[in-house]
Amino acid sequence: MKFLKVLLTLLIIYPLFFASSISANTISPAINRVRLAQGQRSIASLDFQNSQNMDLEIVATPYAYNPKTDEISSDKEDIFLRVDTDTFNVKRDEKINIKYEIIPISNLSNGTYFNIIALTPVIENQDIQINASISQLIILDIVDTDNDVKGIVTTDYSTNIQLVNRGIPFLTPLRLKYSITNASNYVLTPQGRIDVFNEKNTYKPTYIYVNKEEQHLYPEEVLEDNIQINSWHISDIFTKRIVLAQITNGLDSNSQSIEVEIRSYIIEIAIILTLLLLSIILFKYVIQKKTKEKESIQTGSKQKKKKQTNRVKKSSG
C-alpha cells in the first residue's frame, strides 16, 4: 500500500508550495462528521472559494487518512468517498459547490473512519502535487441500525485505577494511577472526575478531572496518568478513604463507575503501639535485671568484707 505523508494543521492539509496559486483559497466546512448505519449511504458537499486573480482548474481526489500518523493512502479498500466529477474549472473570485457521495465499504465494522477530499490545482506542464492541496476531512461513524437515532453508543472501553502508594500521613503523598483502554473501533474522548474522600465524609473531597486536554483515544490505545494527592486529614489515619471515578467515553451519556478503597492506618498504629509497649516492657525488664545484678554484687561484696573482718579478729585473738 502506497502512503503519501503530508503535514496536517488543524486537520486541513495546507499547501507547502505553489502558494501563489492555491494558498489564499478556502474550503468549507473544513471538517464534515457523518453518522451512518450499516448499509446506508449519504450525499455531502463542500464549498471551494477561488480567491486568486486567475481562473483555476482543480482536481478533487479522495484519500484514506490515518489521524494517528498523519498518513494518507490511495488504497481503494480504505476509501469510502466517491466524486462523480473529479475536475472543476473555477473562475477567479468564484465559489463552487462540490458534491460527493459517502458509501461505506461493505461489511465495515462499527467504528470511526477517516477520509479526505483533496482539491489540487492543475499547474500547466507539471504533474499534480498532493502537497499543493487543501482538503476537507470527512469523519465517518458507522453504527448499528438500532443506534441510528440514538447516536453512537459503545461500552467497549475499560477504566482501571491502581493504588501506587498509600503514602505516609502528613509526610508523603497518596499516589494513584488511572488507565483507560479503548477496545472499540471508535475514536473516544474520555472525560470524567475522580473523587477522593473518607468513608465518613468528614471533609470536602479532593477532585481530579480526567483528560482535561481532551486527548483523543484511538482504537486499542491506552490513556494513562499519575495522580498525586498531598492533602491529609487526621481522620485519614483512623478511617478508610474511597477513590470514586465516573468516566464517560465522550460519545454517549453512559458512564463507568470505578471504586477503590484505601484502608486506614489503624493496623500500622496498632503495630507501632504494640512494639512500643514491648519495648517499654523489655526496657523495664533490662533495667530491673541490671538493678538486681548490681544489688547482688554489692551484697556479695559486703558479705565478703564481713568474712574477712571476722577472720582477722579470730587470728588476732
NORNORGI-V681228 format. One record per backbone hydrogen bond with DSSP energy under -1.0 kcal/mol. NH is the residue of the N-H (numbers start at 0). CO is the residue of the C=O. Records with the same first field share a line. If there is no record, write none. Layout:
NH=CO + CO
This chain:
3=71
5=69
8=11
11=8
15=130
20=17
21=17
22=18
24=21
25=48
27=46
31=136
33=138
35=140
37=142
39=36
41=101
43=99
45=97
46=27
47=95
48=25
49=93
55=89
57=87
58=119
59=85
60=117
62=115
63=72
64=113
65=70
69=65
70=65
71=3
72=63
77=74
81=100
87=57
89=55
92=49
93=90
95=47
97=45
99=43
100=81
101=41
102=79
107=104
110=141
111=184
112=139
114=137
115=62
116=135
117=60
118=133
119=58
121=56
125=122
131=128
132=129
133=118
135=116
136=29
137=114
138=31
139=112
140=33
141=110
142=35
147=144
150=146
156=154
157=180
159=178
161=176
163=174
164=174
170=167
171=167
173=228
174=164
175=226
176=161
177=224
178=159
179=222
180=157
181=220
182=155
187=216
188=248
190=247
192=245
193=207
194=243
195=205
196=241
198=239
200=197
205=195
207=193
209=191
213=210
216=187
219=181
220=217
222=179
224=177
226=175
228=173
235=232
236=233
238=234
240=261
241=196
242=259
243=194
244=257
245=192
246=255
247=190
255=246
257=244
259=242
261=240
264=236
268=264
269=265
270=266
271=267
272=268
273=269
274=270
275=271
276=272
277=273
278=274
279=275
280=276
281=277
282=278
283=279
284=280
285=281
286=282
287=283
288=284
289=285
290=286
291=287
292=288
293=289
294=290
295=291
296=292
297=293
298=294
299=295
300=296
301=297
302=298
303=299
304=300
305=301
306=302
307=303
308=304
309=305
310=306
311=307
312=308
313=309
314=310
315=311
316=312
